[in-house]
Amino acid sequence: MRIGLNSEKVLERTTGVGCYAYNLVRGLLEIDRDNRYVLFFHSDAGCYAGEPWLAGPNVELDQYGAKGSNPRRILWEQLGLPGRARRSKLDVFHYIDHTLSMIGKPVPTAITVHDLAFFRHPEAYTRSRRIYKSLVSPRSIRRADRVIAVSEYTRQEVLEITGADPDKVSVVYNGIDGEFRVIQDQKLLSDFRRQHDLPQRYILFVGTLQPRKNVTGLVRAYAELVQRKAVEHDLVICGERGWIFDEIFSQVERSGLTARVRFIESLPQQQLPLLYNCAELFVFPSLFEGFGLPLLEAMSCGVPVVSSNTTSMPEVVGDAALLVDPNDVDDMALQIQRALSDRELAADLRNRGLERSREFSWRKCAQSTLEIYKQMAQS
């Protein structure tokens, strides 16, 4: 088979979709030497340099011009990419981020749906994002030959919102990279903490700063604990600024927490496991997730987890986290305090998290995805 992948998001490993794209493509190339892969991406893709897994004999890199603005990328995906894919004589094409072209589907096509949050929480998106996604995503799902959902929750959302044929929608879970692990080297951790001027004890959040991540709710819960002098830890918030994020910083200032809340906007990917390992608790108060990769990352690093009890998150953590209603600030504060003050509970959460995280891998994700490609080519 000649398998094409729209690989633009591989360049954005710091986002959830980018992490999925990078690890899926890498996993496919590691397990499959029989089929040929054509990867479409823009020509100034500097991050591809030095990636040995892209130099295989069954890989073609199809470059299509310099990277531009987001509208320019969308225009290319909608108008330019179908023709390019057709000329490449592909057997299967995979759009790995929600949408496919509305004007052409030259070969059997799969899409990955990471979430449909813009339907459930439209207020959490800018007007342009909301309009584009709500118009294009449902039609893409209906037109695709196969749909890959990253969780059973997301699969049910796809069926309910779009009316897609259940037989063509499959669940393929995300995985976890081996670099996320328990780090025993205390000097390495100490050096990292000193390098980034991190507090000795801290609660951690990781994720893009946008409304549905509910970082303001976390700040309010943390402020309640500080006011009651029930926590000695600082709060570290790591994530790039997405959209409608100003309220997060305003909430920190209104709560008088500027000295105790540390923002890390950018961190090299290879240092992220160190950030988790230095934390005493990971809190993920998101309102809506199609999967929730940071939960797996934290559990793999042996960090106790407090997670929202909504959408896909209970499916990911199983019995390995304390679950809270993300809209209940008092309950969030209570569970954070429990996890920090009860050593036996924290140790149990740590062990359960490590065990749970072993059930997920990018190799499994790649193997299941390759099986879908084979089914598409044979149908």
N, C-alpha and C positions, 0 to 999 in steps of 0.2 A: 504493500500500500504506500501511496504518497499522502502523507498527513500534514495538513496545513494548520498552523496556529497563529492567531492574532496575538503576538507576543509583546505588544506595546507596554503592558502593565508589568512585565518582567523588570522594567527599569525603575519600578517604584516599590522596592522591597519593604519600605517603612510603613506601607499601608497594608491592610488585611488582604485586599485583592492582589496587591503586588506580591506579597509573601506567597499567596496561593499560586500565582502565575510562575514565579521563579522556581518554586519547589516542584510544581507539577511538571514543568518542562524539563527541569534537571532530572527528575525521577524517571520520566519517560525515556530520556536518552540513556540513562544508566541501565534500565532493565530491558530495552528493546533495541537489538542490533539488526533485526530483520527488515523493519520498515524504514522508509525515508521520511524525514521531517523537514518541512519548509517553514521557517520562522519569519514572520513579517514584522518589521520594526523600522523605526526611522534611523537615518544614517549617522546621526551624531550620538549613537548609543554607546557612550564611553564606558558604561559599566560592563559591557560585554567583553572588554579587553581583559585578558588574563583569566578567563573562565575556561579551563581545559575541557570541560564536558561539552563545549560547543564546537570543538575541533574534530569531532568524529567523522568518519567517512559517510555516515548516513544523515548528515545535517547540511541543509542549505539555508543561508541567511539572506533573506530578500529585503534589501534596504529600499526605503521609498521616500527619501528626501529628509531635510532637516526638521527637527521637532519644532512645532509652533505652539500656538495657544490651544486651549481646550476646544473652542469652536472649530479651529482648523483640523484638529485631530478627529473630531466627530465628522466633519465634512469628508475627510479622507476615508474613514471607515464606511461611510454611507455611499460614497460615489466612486472612490478609486480602488478600494480593496477588492470588491467583487470581480472586477475585470482582471486584476492582478492574479487573483486566485484561479480564475478560469484559465488564464494563459499558463499557469503552472501545472495544469492537468492533474489536479488533486483527486484523490478518491474520497477523502473525508476532510471537512474543515471544522475547526473548533474555535468559536468565539469564547474567550475565557472570562469575559466581563459583561454579563447581563444581556447585551443587545447584539443583533445581527443587522446586516444591511437591509433596508426596506425596498430596495429596487432590484435586488437580484440574489439568487441563491444557486450558484453554479454547480454545486456538488452537495451530497448529503451533509447536513450541517448539524452540529451540536452547539449548545450554549450552556454556560454555567451560570446559575442564578445564586447569588450570594445572599440576597435578602430582597424583600419588597417593602422596606421600611417607609418608602416615600408614600405608600398608600395608607399605612397605619398612622404615620406621624408626619403629615405634610408640612406642619408648622416648623419642623426641624430642618427644612431645606430652603435654599434660596428659590425664588420664583422660577428662574431659568432652569435649575436642576429639576425642580418638581415637574415642570411642564414637559421637559424632554423625556424624563424617565417614565412618566405616566402615559405618554403617548407611544413611546417606542417599545418599552419592555413587554407589555402584554402581547403586542402584535409579534414581537420577536419570539416569545415563548410559543405562541400558537403556530408560527411558521416553521420553527425548528423541527428537525426530524427526531432529535433526542434532546432532553433537558436534564442537566445534572444539577441536583440540589445538594447543598453542602450539609444539610441536616434533614431529619424527618419533619421537623417543624417547618422548615422552608418548603419542603415538598408539599405539605398540606396547604401552605399559603399559596403556592403556585396553582394548585388545583382549585382552591376556593375562589381566588381572585380572577384567574384567567379562564377557568373552565377547560384547561388543557386535558388531553387524553391521558388518563392515569398510567397507561401502559408505556408511555414514552418518557415518563419522569422517573428518574432513578436517584437514589441517595448515594453519594460518595463523600464520606467524611474528609475534612481536612486532616493534615498530619502535624507532626512536630519535628523540627530539625534536631539532630543529635547534639548540636552545640548548646541546647538548653538542657542543662544537667546540674546536679549538685556539685559545687566547686569546693573542694576541701582546702585549697591553698589559701591560708589566712593572710599571708603576706600580699598575695595578688589582690585579694579583696580589700585589704587595708590600703594598698597603693591606689586602687581604683577609687575608693571613698575619698582619699586625700586629694587625688587629681581633680575630682569633680566637686570638691568641697561639700560633700554630703554629710548629713548629720549621722551620729553614731547609731541612732535607733530611728527608724522611720516606717511609716505606712506608705504603700506604693499604689499608684494608679498608672496604667499604660494604655494609651489609645488616642486617636485623633480628637482634637478639641472641637467638638460640635455638639449641638443640643441633645441629641438622643443618647449620648454617652452619660448624661446626667452628672457631670462633674460638679455642677452647682449643688446638687443634692448631697454629694459626698462632702463638699466643703461645709455645708450647713450641719451635717452630722458631726463632722470633726470639730466644728466651732462649739457645738453643744458639749462635747467631751472636754474640750479645753476649758470652757466656762465652769464646768463642774470639777475641774482639776482631776479628771478621771483618766488622763492619758499624758504620758511623758514624751511620746514619740512626736516627731515632726511629720508633715505630709509632703511627699514628693509626687509631683504630677509630671509624667513624661509623655509628650506627644506633640506632633506638629499641629499648627493652627489650621483648622479646616474652614468652617464658616460659622457665622453667628456665635462667636466665641467670647465677645467682649464681656458678657454677663459673668463669666467665670472669674475674670480678674476683678470685676466690680464687687462680686460676692466676697472675695478674699479681703478686699479693702474694707468693705462694710463690716465684716466680722472682726476686724482688727487683727488679722492673722498674717500680715505681710512678712513678719519675721519668722513665722513657723511653717509657711507653705513655700516650697521650692519648685519652680518650673524648670524643666529640662526640655527644650524644644527639639533639639537634634542630638542624636547619639549614634555613633557608628554601630552597625548591626552586630558586629562581633562583640561589642561591649554590653549589649542588652542582657545577656545571661548574668553578667556581673552585677548589674543593677538589681535584678531579681534576687540574686543570692545575698545581697547586702540588706534586703528588706526583711522585716519581721512579720509583715502581713501584706497581702495583696487584696485590694478591694475593687470590685468591678460592678458599679451600680447602674449599668446601662439599662435604658428603657426597652431597647429592641436590638436583638442580634440575630443574624442568620446563622452564625456559628459561635464566634467569640474566641479567636485564636489566643489572645492574651491569657485566658484562663488556662489553656494547655501549657503555655510557656511558663506561667507561674508554678503550676503543679509539677512540671518536669524539673524545676529548679528547687523543689522541696519547700516552697513557701505556702503557709496556710492561706486559705482563700475564703473571702466573703463575697458571694455572688448574688446578683439579682435572681429572683425566682420566676422570671418571665421568659417567654419565647423559647429560644433554643438552649438557653444557658443551663437549665436543669438536665437537659439531655447530654450536655458535654461533661458536666462535673459529676453527674451521678450522685453518690452519697459522700463525695470527697470535699464538700464545702458547706459552709453555713449559708443558707438561702434567706434572702430578705426581700420584702416588697420595696422596690426602688423608690416608690412614692411616699414611703413611711420613714421619715428622717429619724424619728425616735427609735424605731426598730433597728435601723441601720447602725445608729450609735450604740445601741445595746449589744448587737452582735459583734461589732468591732471591739468593744470593751471586753466581751467574753473571750474572744480569740486572743487578745493581748494579755489578759490577766490569768487565764487558766492554762497552765503549762501542759497538763495532761491532754486537754482538748487540742491545744496547738500541735502537740506531737502526733496525736491521732489524725488530725487533718493533714499534716505533712505526709504521713505514711500512706493514708488513703489516696492523697493526690498523686504521689509517685506511682502507686499501683494503677490508678485510673489512667494516667497519661500514657502508660505503656500500651494501652489498647489502640492508640492512634499512631499512624506513621505515614510519611509521604510516599513510602514504597507501596503501601496498601492502596493509597489514593491513586498512584500512577497505574498500578496493576488493574484496578477496577475501571479506570478511565480507558485504558487500552482495550479492555474487553468490550466496552461500549463501542469503540471505534470498529472493532472487528465485526460486531453485530450489525453496525450500520453498513459496512462495506458488503456484507453478505445478503442484506435484505433487498 
